Amino acid sequence: MAASSRAQVISLYRAMLRESQKFPSYNYRTYALRRVRDAFRANGKVEDPKTVERLMEEGRETLGVIQRQEKEQSMMNCDLNTH
């Protein structure tokens, strides 16, 4: 894997971990963190550039899902706390 690809993978990994930490619910948070770590561990030996790019695209999509779910859960938490 090229150095720039490696840096992008590490950056995506850190972003996914950072976003997963924001879940207010312990269960969601630990599940998301475990899934992110397991996925990166499972694909850590991939060398094929096309496969790496496909996995990166899947990771970026997953990051978007995590961000949307975290915001939705936070909003629900705020609504529950105001009533």
N, C-alpha and C positions, 0 to 999 in steps of 0.2 A: 504494500500500500504506500502510495506517495505521501510525503510529509504533509502536504496541504490537505490531502484526504483525511489523514490521521487527525489533523487539527480540527477539521470540520466534524469528524465523528465525535471527538472528545467534547467539542463545543455543544453539539446536539445532546450528547449524554448528560452533560452538566445542566443544560437548559431543562431537559426533561425531569431530572432529579429536583431541580429548584422549583419547578412548577408543581411537581407532585407533593412537595413539602407544604404547599399552601392549602391543601385540603383541610377544612376544619374538622372533618370527621376522622377519627383515628383509623377506622376500618378502611375507608377509601384511601387514606394517605399511605398506610402500610401496604395495601394491595398494589397501588400504583407504583410505589418505590420498588417492591419486589418484582413486579412485571418488567419494569424498565431494566433493572439490574440483570435479571434472568435473560432477557432478550439480547442485551449487549454481550453478556457472557457467552451465550449460545452462538453468536455470530462473530465472535472475536477473531476467529482464524480465517475468515473469508478473505481471499486474495483477489478474486476476479473483479476487475473494475466495474463491469456492468452490474454484477450482483451487489457490489458495495453501493453503487448509485441507486439501485432499486431499493435496497434496505434503507438508505438515507432518505429517500422520498417517503417511504412508509413511516419512518421515524418522524419526519416533519409533519405528516398528516396526524400521527398519533399525538404529537406535541400540541397541535391545534385542538384535538379532542380533549386532551387533559386541561388545556386552558379554558375551553368552553365549559366543561363539567365543573371545574373548580369555581368559576365565576357563578354558575347557576347554583351550586351548592352553597356558596357564600351568601348569595341573595336570599335563598330559602332560609338560611340560618338567621339572617337579619329580620326577615318577615316573622319568623317564629318568636324572636326575642322581643318584638314590638307589640305582640298581642298577648 
